[in-house]
Amino acid sequence: MLKQSTTFQICAVKTPAQSELFLDVPALVYANDPHWVAPLRSSVATQFAPSNPFFQYGKLQQFIAVSENTGNPEALGRVVAAVNQRLIDREGESVGLFGFFECVPEFDVAQALLETACEWLREQGMKVVRGPIDLSTHNNCLFLVDGFDSPPMVMMPYNPPYYPEFMERDGWYKAKDAYAYNFPLDKPLPQEFEKAYRIACKSGVTFRPIRTKGEAFEQDVLAIYHLFNRAFATRWSSSLRSEAEFMAEAKSLQSLLDPDAFPIAEYNGEMVGFFMGLPDYNIPLKHVGGKLDWLGTLKFLWYRRQIDQGRVILICSLPEYRRKMVPLALIYLGMQGGIQKGKPYKRAELGHVYEDNFPSRKLIEASGGKIYKTYRIYEKAL
C-alpha cells in the first residue's frame, strides 16, 4: 500500500529500519515544545511485539510518512490502524481504531496518513473509525483540544494544538469529550467528605491502603480487576482485558505506587471500592528523553525528588455502596493521604472523566475540582 506526492510517501512499516523511523517521529514533532514528555521508547516498541496479548484478539498496521527531500529518510508522521475484536463484539458494530498518531504541522501529510489508515480499515470490513485510541482505551487515547499551557500528568495524552484543527478540516466529528480537573491541595475538603467517611465506617465499611509487596499485591490486583469489570461493564468504547493483561500492567506500576494515595474499601472482606492516585512521574520522565538506560535511570531517580503533584486516575465503587458513602469516603482518604505530613503534593489532577459521566463529574466538582483540560475522541464513517 503506497501513496506518493512530490515531497513524501506513506508506507506500511515492515522492516526494522522503518520501525525505528516510526519511533523517531515524536522527537521531530515536539522538538521545540517545552511541555512535551517523551514516552519511553521501549514501552512504545513493546506494543508492536508479537508477544503483545493484543494480537490474540486484534490486528494492526503501522504506517509512516517519509520525506523524499533529503538524502537520509526522515519520518514526518505516523499512524496505526487497528481492529480490536473485543471492542467490536462488545459494541456490535464494525468499529476500527486509529492511534499512535503524530505528524509535523503539514495538513497534506496528516490527511494522507489518516486516509491510508481508513483505507486499511475498510479493507478489514470496518464501517466506522474512531480515535485516537492506541489499540484500546486502556492505553493512551484522546487528543487534547483545550489546555495546552501546561505539561501532561503521568499517563495522560498531549499533542500540538494543530491536531484538532487537522481532524476537523479532514471531516472528522466529535464522538465524545473528556475532562481533566485541577484540584489544589492547599484547602481542606468540605466537611461532608469527612462526615461521609464516618458514615461509611459506621455502616461496616473498612478501609486500608493497597498492599504493594509480593503475593498480597497480586491478590489486591485481582480483586481490583474483578471490581473494575463489574463497576465499568458499560464504559464507552472500552474492551475487556484478561487477568494476565491487567496483572502485567499493574506490575509495571508496582514500584511507582504510593499506598497513602491508594485507599481500598472493603465490606465483609470483599473489595467494594478503591481510589487510585499516582505520583506525577512525568516530572522525572521529562528529563529522561524516552530512554531508561543507566544514565536515564540516574536522571529519573534524581528528578523523582522534585515530584510535587499527583494524578487521581480512578475512583471506583460498586453502585450499591454509594449509599454507604464509599465514593466520598475514598476521596477523603485519598486526599488526606496526599496532604499528610511529609508528603510533597501541592495539587492533584482528576481525570480523565467523560463529559456524560455526570455522577463522577458532580462528585469531583463538589470536592473542589475545576476543569482545566479538555480532550476529544473523533469518529468518521468509512
C-alpha positions as CSV (number, residue, x, y, z in Angstrom):
1,M,0.0,0.0,0.0
2,L,1.8,3.2,-1.1
3,K,0.7,6.8,-1.7
4,Q,3.0,9.3,-3.3
5,S,3.4,13.0,-3.5
6,T,6.1,15.4,-4.6
7,T,7.6,15.5,-1.1
8,F,6.7,12.4,0.9
9,Q,5.3,8.9,0.7
10,I,3.1,6.9,3.0
11,C,4.3,3.4,3.5
12,A,3.5,0.4,5.7
13,V,6.1,-0.4,8.4
14,K,7.6,-3.7,7.5
15,T,11.3,-3.5,8.3
16,P,13.4,-2.8,11.5
17,A,14.6,0.4,9.9
18,Q,11.1,1.6,9.3
19,S,10.2,0.6,12.9
20,E,12.9,2.9,14.1
21,L,11.7,5.7,11.9
22,F,8.2,5.2,13.4
23,L,9.6,5.6,16.9
24,D,11.6,8.7,15.8
25,V,8.6,10.8,14.8
26,P,7.6,12.3,18.2
27,A,11.1,13.8,18.8
28,L,10.8,15.7,15.5
29,V,7.2,16.9,16.1
30,Y,7.9,18.1,19.7
31,A,11.5,19.3,19.3
32,N,10.6,22.8,20.4
33,D,7.7,22.1,22.7
34,P,8.5,22.8,26.4
35,H,5.6,20.8,27.7
36,W,6.1,17.5,25.9
37,V,7.2,14.5,27.9
38,A,8.8,11.8,25.7
39,P,7.2,8.3,26.2
40,L,9.6,5.5,27.0
41,R,10.7,4.3,23.5
42,S,10.9,0.7,24.7
43,S,7.3,0.8,26.0
44,V,6.0,2.0,22.6
45,A,8.0,-0.6,20.8
46,T,6.6,-3.3,23.0
47,Q,3.1,-2.6,21.8
48,F,4.1,-3.9,18.4
49,A,6.0,-7.0,19.5
50,P,4.4,-10.4,18.7
51,S,4.2,-11.1,22.5
52,N,1.6,-8.3,23.0
53,P,-1.6,-10.1,24.0
54,F,-3.5,-7.7,21.8
55,F,-2.6,-9.9,18.8
56,Q,-4.7,-12.8,20.3
57,Y,-7.8,-10.8,19.5
58,G,-6.8,-8.0,17.2
59,K,-4.7,-6.9,14.3
60,L,-3.0,-3.7,13.3
61,Q,-0.8,-2.0,10.7
62,Q,1.7,0.8,11.3
63,F,2.3,3.5,8.7
64,I,4.8,6.3,8.4
65,A,5.1,9.4,6.2
66,V,8.7,9.5,4.9
67,S,10.2,12.6,3.4
68,E,11.7,12.4,-0.1
69,N,13.5,15.7,0.0
70,T,16.6,14.6,1.9
71,G,19.3,12.1,1.3
72,N,18.6,10.2,4.5
73,P,15.0,9.2,5.1
74,E,13.1,11.2,7.7
75,A,9.7,10.3,9.1
76,L,7.3,13.2,9.0
77,G,4.4,11.4,10.6
78,R,3.0,8.1,11.7
79,V,-0.3,6.4,12.4
80,V,-1.6,2.9,13.4
81,A,-4.8,1.4,12.1
82,A,-6.2,-1.4,14.4
83,V,-9.1,-3.8,14.7
84,N,-9.9,-4.7,18.3
85,Q,-12.3,-7.7,18.0
86,R,-13.2,-7.5,21.7
87,L,-14.5,-3.9,21.2
88,I,-16.4,-4.9,18.1
89,D,-18.0,-7.8,19.9
90,R,-18.9,-5.6,22.8
91,E,-20.4,-2.8,20.7
92,G,-22.0,-4.9,18.0
93,E,-20.6,-2.6,15.4
94,S,-17.6,-2.8,13.0
95,V,-15.6,-0.1,14.7
96,G,-11.9,0.3,13.6
97,L,-9.4,2.4,15.5
98,F,-6.6,4.7,14.7
99,G,-3.9,5.6,17.2
100,F,-0.2,6.5,17.8
101,F,-0.8,9.5,15.6
102,E,2.0,12.1,15.3
103,C,2.6,14.5,12.5
104,V,4.6,17.6,11.6
105,P,2.4,20.7,11.0
106,E,1.6,20.0,7.4
107,F,-2.0,19.1,6.7
108,D,-1.3,17.2,3.5
109,V,0.9,14.7,5.5
110,A,-1.8,14.3,8.2
111,Q,-4.5,13.8,5.7
112,A,-2.6,11.2,3.8
113,L,-1.8,9.3,6.9
114,L,-5.4,9.3,8.1
115,E,-6.8,8.3,4.8
116,T,-4.3,5.4,4.5
117,A,-5.4,4.2,7.9
118,C,-9.0,4.5,6.9
119,E,-8.3,2.6,3.6
120,W,-6.7,-0.3,5.5
121,L,-9.7,-0.4,7.9
122,R,-12.1,-0.5,5.0
123,E,-10.2,-3.5,3.7
124,Q,-10.8,-5.2,7.0
125,G,-14.5,-4.6,6.7
126,M,-14.8,-1.8,9.2
127,K,-17.7,0.7,8.8
128,V,-16.6,3.4,11.3
129,V,-13.2,4.6,12.5
130,R,-12.6,6.0,16.0
131,G,-9.6,7.6,17.6
132,P,-7.1,8.4,18.7
133,I,-7.1,5.2,20.6
134,D,-3.8,3.2,20.9
135,L,-5.3,-0.2,20.4
136,S,-7.6,0.1,23.5
137,T,-8.8,2.9,25.7
138,H,-6.9,1.3,28.5
139,N,-3.8,2.6,26.7
140,N,-3.2,6.1,25.6
141,C,-6.2,7.8,23.9
142,L,-7.8,11.2,23.2
143,F,-6.5,14.4,21.6
144,L,-6.0,17.4,23.8
145,V,-8.2,20.2,22.4
146,D,-8.0,22.8,25.2
147,G,-5.4,23.4,27.9
148,F,-2.1,23.5,26.1
149,D,-0.4,25.8,28.6
150,S,1.0,23.1,30.9
151,P,2.6,19.6,30.6
152,P,0.5,16.5,30.8
153,M,0.5,14.5,34.0
154,V,1.6,10.8,34.1
155,M,-0.3,8.6,31.7
156,M,-2.2,11.5,30.1
157,P,-2.1,12.5,26.4
158,Y,-0.5,15.6,24.9
159,N,-0.4,16.9,21.4
160,P,0.2,20.1,19.4
161,P,-2.8,22.4,19.0
162,Y,-3.0,21.8,15.3
163,Y,-4.1,18.2,15.6
164,P,-7.7,19.0,16.4
165,E,-7.7,21.6,13.6
166,F,-6.4,18.9,11.1
167,M,-9.1,16.5,12.3
168,E,-12.0,18.9,11.7
169,R,-10.5,20.0,8.4
170,D,-10.4,16.4,7.3
171,G,-14.1,15.9,8.1
172,W,-13.9,14.1,11.4
173,Y,-16.5,14.8,14.0
174,K,-16.6,14.6,17.8
175,A,-17.5,11.3,19.3
176,K,-17.0,12.3,22.9
177,D,-15.1,14.8,25.1
178,A,-13.4,14.1,28.3
179,Y,-12.1,16.5,31.0
180,A,-9.2,16.7,33.4
181,Y,-9.9,18.5,36.7
182,N,-7.3,20.6,38.6
183,F,-7.5,20.2,42.4
184,P,-5.3,22.4,44.6
185,L,-4.4,20.7,47.9
186,D,-3.9,23.9,49.9
187,K,-7.5,23.9,51.2
188,P,-9.3,21.2,53.1
189,L,-12.2,19.2,51.6
190,P,-15.7,20.3,52.5
191,Q,-16.8,18.8,55.8
192,E,-19.3,16.5,54.0
193,F,-16.4,14.3,52.9
194,E,-15.1,13.6,56.4
195,K,-18.7,13.0,57.5
196,A,-19.2,10.5,54.7
197,Y,-16.1,8.7,55.8
198,R,-17.5,8.3,59.3
199,I,-20.9,7.2,58.0
200,A,-19.2,4.6,55.8
201,C,-17.2,3.3,58.8
202,K,-20.4,3.1,60.9
203,S,-22.0,1.1,58.1
204,G,-19.4,-1.6,58.4
205,V,-17.1,-0.5,55.6
206,T,-13.4,-0.8,56.4
207,F,-10.6,1.0,54.6
208,R,-6.9,0.2,54.1
209,P,-4.1,1.1,51.7
210,I,-3.2,-1.1,48.8
211,R,-0.6,-3.7,49.5
212,T,2.5,-3.3,47.3
213,K,4.6,-6.4,48.1
214,G,4.6,-10.0,46.8
215,E,1.5,-12.2,46.8
216,A,-0.6,-9.7,48.8
217,F,-0.1,-7.2,45.9
218,E,-1.2,-9.8,43.4
219,Q,-4.3,-10.6,45.5
220,D,-5.2,-6.9,45.6
221,V,-4.7,-6.5,41.8
222,L,-7.0,-9.5,41.1
223,A,-9.7,-8.0,43.4
224,I,-9.3,-4.6,41.6
225,Y,-9.6,-6.3,38.2
226,H,-12.9,-8.0,39.0
227,L,-14.3,-4.9,40.8
228,F,-13.3,-2.7,37.8
229,N,-15.0,-5.0,35.4
230,R,-18.2,-5.0,37.5
231,A,-18.3,-1.3,38.0
232,F,-17.4,-0.3,34.5
233,A,-19.1,-3.0,32.5
234,T,-20.8,-0.5,30.2
235,R,-18.0,2.1,29.9
236,W,-18.0,3.7,26.5
237,S,-15.5,2.3,23.9
238,S,-13.9,0.1,26.5
239,S,-12.9,-3.5,25.8
240,L,-12.4,-6.2,28.4
241,R,-8.8,-7.1,29.4
242,S,-7.7,-10.5,30.5
243,E,-6.4,-11.1,34.0
244,A,-2.9,-11.6,32.6
245,E,-3.0,-8.2,30.7
246,F,-4.3,-6.4,33.8
247,M,-1.7,-8.0,36.0
248,A,1.2,-7.2,33.6
249,E,0.1,-3.5,33.6
250,A,-0.2,-3.5,37.4
251,K,3.2,-4.9,37.9
252,S,4.7,-2.2,35.6
253,L,3.3,0.3,38.1
254,Q,4.0,-1.6,41.3
255,S,7.2,0.2,42.3
256,L,5.6,3.6,41.5
257,L,2.6,3.3,43.8
258,D,2.1,5.5,46.9
259,P,-0.1,3.4,49.2
260,D,-1.3,6.5,51.1
261,A,-2.8,7.7,47.8
262,F,-4.4,4.4,47.0
263,P,-7.0,3.5,49.7
264,I,-9.2,0.5,49.3
265,A,-12.8,0.0,50.7
266,E,-14.0,-3.5,51.9
267,Y,-17.2,-4.8,53.2
268,N,-17.3,-8.2,54.9
269,G,-13.9,-8.9,53.5
270,E,-14.9,-8.1,49.9
271,M,-13.4,-5.2,48.0
272,V,-16.1,-2.7,47.1
273,G,-14.2,0.4,46.0
274,F,-10.8,1.9,45.5
275,F,-9.2,5.3,44.9
276,M,-6.2,5.1,42.5
277,G,-3.8,8.0,42.9
278,L,-0.3,8.1,41.4
279,P,2.6,10.5,41.8
280,D,3.2,12.5,38.7
281,Y,6.2,10.6,37.3
282,N,6.1,12.8,34.2
283,I,8.2,15.2,36.2
284,P,11.3,13.0,36.3
285,L,10.4,11.3,32.9
286,K,10.7,14.7,31.3
287,H,14.5,14.6,31.9
288,V,15.0,11.1,30.7
289,G,14.3,11.7,27.0
290,G,12.4,8.5,26.4
291,K,15.3,6.1,27.4
292,L,15.7,4.4,30.7
293,D,19.3,3.3,30.2
294,W,21.8,3.7,33.0
295,L,22.0,7.5,32.5
296,G,18.3,7.8,32.1
297,T,17.7,5.8,35.3
298,L,20.1,8.0,37.3
299,K,18.2,11.1,36.0
300,F,14.9,9.5,36.8
301,L,16.0,8.8,40.4
302,W,17.5,12.3,40.8
303,Y,14.5,14.2,39.5
304,R,12.0,11.9,41.2
305,R,12.7,14.0,44.3
306,Q,11.0,17.0,42.5
307,I,7.6,15.4,42.3
308,D,5.1,17.7,44.0
309,Q,1.8,16.7,42.4
310,G,-0.2,13.6,41.6
311,R,-2.9,12.3,39.4
312,V,-6.1,10.6,40.5
313,I,-6.6,8.0,37.8
314,L,-9.8,6.4,39.0
315,I,-12.4,6.5,41.8
316,C,-14.3,3.2,41.7
317,S,-17.2,2.0,43.8
318,L,-19.9,-0.6,43.3
319,P,-23.2,1.2,42.8
320,E,-24.9,-0.5,45.8
321,Y,-22.2,1.0,48.2
322,R,-22.8,4.6,47.1
323,R,-25.5,4.9,49.7
324,K,-22.9,3.9,52.3
325,M,-20.9,7.0,51.2
326,V,-18.0,4.9,49.9
327,P,-17.0,7.2,47.0
328,L,-16.9,10.3,49.2
329,A,-15.0,8.4,51.9
330,L,-12.4,7.2,49.4
331,I,-11.9,10.8,48.1
332,Y,-11.5,11.9,51.7
333,L,-8.9,9.2,52.5
334,G,-7.1,9.6,49.2
335,M,-6.8,13.4,49.5
336,Q,-5.8,13.2,53.2
337,G,-3.1,10.7,52.3
338,G,-1.7,13.2,49.8
339,I,-1.5,16.1,52.2
340,Q,-0.3,14.4,55.4
341,K,3.0,15.4,56.9
342,G,6.0,14.5,54.8
343,K,4.0,14.3,51.5
344,P,5.1,16.6,48.7
345,Y,1.8,17.0,46.9
346,K,0.6,20.6,46.2
347,R,-2.1,19.7,43.7
348,A,-3.8,16.8,42.1
349,E,-5.3,16.2,38.7
350,L,-8.5,14.1,38.5
351,G,-9.3,12.5,35.2
352,H,-9.9,11.8,32.5
353,V,-13.7,11.9,33.0
354,Y,-16.1,11.6,30.0
355,E,-18.4,14.6,29.6
356,D,-21.5,12.5,30.1
357,N,-20.3,10.8,33.3
358,F,-22.4,13.2,35.4
359,P,-22.2,11.2,38.7
360,S,-18.4,11.4,38.7
361,R,-18.3,15.0,37.5
362,K,-20.7,16.0,40.2
363,L,-18.6,14.3,42.8
364,I,-15.4,15.9,41.7
365,E,-16.8,19.3,41.3
366,A,-18.4,19.1,44.8
367,S,-14.9,18.3,46.2
368,G,-13.5,21.5,44.6
369,G,-12.1,20.3,41.2
370,K,-12.2,22.7,38.3
371,I,-12.0,21.7,34.6
372,Y,-8.6,22.8,33.2
373,K,-8.1,20.5,30.2
374,T,-10.4,19.1,27.6
375,Y,-9.8,16.1,25.4
376,R,-11.6,14.5,22.4
377,I,-12.2,11.3,20.6
378,Y,-13.2,11.6,17.0
379,E,-15.1,9.4,14.6
380,K,-15.7,9.1,10.9
381,A,-17.8,6.9,8.7
382,L,-15.9,4.6,6.3
